Amino acid sequence: MKLILTTDVPGLGAPGEVVEVKDGYGRNFLLPRGLAIPATKGAEKQIATIKRAQLAREIRGVEHANEVKQALEKTGEVVITARTTGDGSKLFGSITTADVAAAIKAAGGPVLDKRIIETDGHIKTVGKHPVTVKLHPGVSATVTLRVAAE
């Protein structure tokens, strides 16, 4: 079975690659989880879209990592509003790294991959929280995340 990977699958390939797998593995694991799509003629456009999105998020070297670090420092404090419980200090659920990446982009910062963002545990309270962005080996940036009540 020929499939096009939509995300990174360890031991199989990277997003946008066309792979040949056994029918059961593709039908029962990769397709239901959204890790791959069937390889058709129309899927070539999707491959191009996946690769463009991957290039936009990729840090291409130390120089590029330093540029992204400077852009993150210029954004200053990033604000996320979230629903809170009755007392107003605890959140319903928690803030994820995907939420942080979207908030940085909305604040005028660079587009970041959620996998390079690290938090100090789960963010489940209102207030300021430090968030570390690992851009490149030896290059990281710290962003202050302020969670406000909705």
Buried (B, 14 or more C-beta within 10 A) or exposed (E): BEBBBBBEBEEBBEBBBBBEBEEEBBEEBBBEEEBBBEBEEEBEEBBEEBBEBBEEBEBEEEEBBBBBBEBBEEBEEBEBEBEBEEEEEEBEEBBBBEBBBBBBBEBEBBEBBEEBBEBEEEBBEBEEBEBBBBBBEEBBBEBEBBBEEE
